[in-house]
Amino acid sequence: MQKITSHKDLKVYQLAFEATLQIQEITKSFPPEEKYSLTDQIRRSSRSVCANLAEMWRRRRYPKSFISKINDCETEAGETQVWLDLALAFAYIDQKTHNDLYDKYEHIIAMLINMSNNPNKWTL
């Protein structure tokens, strides 16, 4: 197992970053009237997962703060799933795209729960 020296080394961060890039790309085709609602919200929540993971990594000296940031990540990942459901319902994305991204966020959430349940493995 390689030594983790940065949040960028975390598999959960790498997966979240990849999902964020996918969301950025697919939302380029969303209708203009969604610019300040669904498009903005799904981009914000997906990016927030990545940003909160970086903050979480920097707070690993403080277990309670570390776990709090994990919870923030999980919340934002769940919110992103809701926006994906809405994008599918509005026919802005197809079922395959929805399932791929939704499953990525399920995997992200599972990894976050594992980290939250085992903070001593991650904190200093």
N, C-alpha and C positions, 0 to 999 in steps of 0.2 A: 504494500500500500504506500503510495507516494505521500510525502509530508505535505500537509496543507499549510501554506504560509499566507494565503490571501483568500478573501471571499470568492475570488474568481476560480480558485481551485476546487471549490465545493461542487459536487455533481448537481445538487439542487439548484445552485446559482446558474450553472451552465444550461440546465434544462429550462429554467425560467427565462434566461436571456434569449435562448433559441425561440421559445414560444412568443416572447415579446417581439422579436424580429418578424415572426410569421404574422402576428396580429397587425403590426405596422403595415406590412405589405398588403394583407387582405382588406384592410380598412381604406386603402387608397381608392377602392372601387365602390365604397358606400356612397349613397346619394348625398348631394350637397346639403340637403336639409337636415342631415344627421350630424353635420360637422360639429356642432356645439352640444350634442346630446350623446347618442350612442357611440359615435366615433371617438369623441373626446374622452368619454367615460371608460371605454374598454382599453384605450391606449394608456390612460392614466393608471388604471388599476393593475394592468399587466406590468407597467414600468415600476409601479410601487412595490411589487413583489421583489424585483431586483434591488431596488434602493433599500428596502427594509432588510434584505439579506446582508447587504454591505454594512448597514448599521448594526445588525445583530452580531456580525462577526467582530466588529470593533467593541462591542459591549460584553464580550465573553468573559471578562474579568468579574463581572457582576451577574451572578446566575439569575436573579429575579428579573433584571433588565433584559438579559439574554432571552429568557423565556417569553417575556412580554413582546419582544420584537418578533419572535417566532410566531406568536399569536397574531400579530399585525400582518405578517406575511400570509398566514393561513387565511385570514379574513379577506385580504385583497385577492388571493387566488380564488376563493369562493365567489367573490364579487365578479371576477373576470368570467367565471363559469356562467353566471346569470346573464351577463352581456352576450356571451356566446349563444346561450339559449334564445335570447331575443333576436340576435342577428339571424339565427336559423328560422325563427318564427316569421320574421319579416322577409325571408327569402333573400337576404343579403349574402349568405354563405350557403353552400350545399351541405348535405348530411355528412359526407366524408370529411370535409374540412372541419365541421363542427366536432365530429367524433374524435378526430386526431388531436385537436387542440384541447377539447374537454378532457380526454384521457391523459394528456400531458399534465394538465392542472391537477387531475386526480393523483397522478404520480408525485407531483410536487407536494401536494398536501400530505400524502402518505410519508414522504421523506421528512417533512416538517414535524409531523406528529412523532415520528421516531426520534428526531432530535429533541423534541420537547420532553419525551418520556425518558430520555437518557442524557440529560444536560451535562453530567459529569464527564462524559466522553468528549464534550466540546468546549467546556468552560475551562478557564485557567485556574 
